[in-house]
Amino acid sequence: MKAVITVTGKDNVGIIAKVSSLCSKYEANILDISQTVLQDYFAMMMLVDVSELNVNFGDFSDAMSKLGSDNNLIINTMHEDIFNSMHRI
């Protein structure tokens, strides 16, 4: 099972570290990551393996959203199946 995590917001130090630390805390393994900074704006997309999560997926997603709220970021966590269904032609 995989999930797609997107992070957007004003760029500041430590965004990747905070998100990856939370992934580690919940045993989500980062498979791929892409990030860029456009002027002062940060954008990142991560593909993570969530098959070994030590909490249910909803709690993991909520923790990511809270991390975003606490750091003035928008963090969305979507199960791969939902992501693929939304982007199927």
C-alpha positions as CSV (number, residue, x, y, z in Angstrom):
1,M,0.0,0.0,0.0
2,K,1.3,3.4,-0.9
3,A,0.2,7.0,-0.3
4,V,0.9,10.3,-2.0
5,I,1.8,13.2,0.3
6,T,1.7,16.8,-1.1
7,V,3.1,19.7,0.8
8,T,2.7,23.4,-0.2
9,G,3.3,26.7,1.5
10,K,5.8,29.5,2.1
11,D,9.3,28.2,2.1
12,N,11.2,27.9,5.4
13,V,13.9,25.9,6.9
14,G,13.2,22.3,7.9
15,I,10.0,21.4,6.0
16,I,11.4,18.2,4.5
17,A,12.9,17.2,7.9
18,K,9.6,17.7,9.7
19,V,7.6,15.7,7.2
20,S,10.1,12.9,6.9
21,S,10.5,12.7,10.7
22,L,6.7,12.3,11.1
23,C,6.8,9.6,8.4
24,S,9.5,7.8,10.4
25,K,7.6,8.1,13.6
26,Y,4.6,6.2,12.0
27,E,6.8,3.7,10.1
28,A,5.9,5.2,6.7
29,N,8.8,4.5,4.3
30,I,9.6,7.2,1.8
31,L,9.9,5.7,-1.7
32,D,10.3,8.8,-3.8
33,I,10.4,12.5,-3.2
34,S,10.3,15.6,-5.5
35,Q,10.5,19.1,-4.2
36,T,11.0,22.6,-5.6
37,V,11.0,26.2,-4.5
38,L,9.3,28.7,-6.8
39,Q,10.4,32.1,-5.6
40,D,9.2,32.0,-1.9
41,Y,6.9,29.0,-2.3
42,F,7.7,25.4,-1.4
43,A,6.1,22.5,-3.2
44,M,6.8,18.8,-2.5
45,M,5.3,15.5,-3.5
46,M,6.2,12.2,-1.8
47,L,5.4,8.6,-2.5
48,V,5.4,6.6,0.7
49,D,4.9,2.9,1.6
50,V,2.2,2.8,4.3
51,S,1.9,-1.0,4.5
52,E,3.7,-1.0,7.9
53,L,2.1,1.9,9.6
54,N,1.9,1.6,13.3
55,V,-1.4,3.6,13.3
56,N,-4.4,3.4,11.0
57,F,-4.2,5.4,7.8
58,G,-6.7,8.0,8.9
59,D,-4.7,8.8,12.0
60,F,-1.5,9.1,9.9
61,S,-3.3,11.4,7.5
62,D,-4.7,13.5,10.4
63,A,-1.2,13.8,11.9
64,M,0.2,15.0,8.6
65,S,-2.6,17.6,8.3
66,K,-1.9,18.8,11.8
67,L,1.8,19.1,11.1
68,G,0.8,21.3,8.1
69,S,-1.5,23.5,10.2
70,D,1.1,23.9,12.9
71,N,3.7,25.1,10.3
72,N,1.5,27.2,8.0
73,L,1.6,24.5,5.3
74,I,-1.0,22.5,3.4
75,I,-0.3,18.8,3.7
76,N,-2.6,16.3,2.0
77,T,-2.2,12.6,2.4
78,M,-4.0,10.4,-0.1
79,H,-4.1,6.7,-0.5
80,E,-2.6,5.7,-3.8
81,D,-5.8,3.9,-4.9
82,I,-7.8,7.1,-4.4
83,F,-5.1,9.2,-6.1
84,N,-5.1,6.9,-9.1
85,S,-8.9,6.9,-9.3
86,M,-9.1,10.6,-9.3
87,H,-6.5,10.9,-12.1
88,R,-7.8,8.2,-14.4
89,I,-9.1,9.3,-17.7
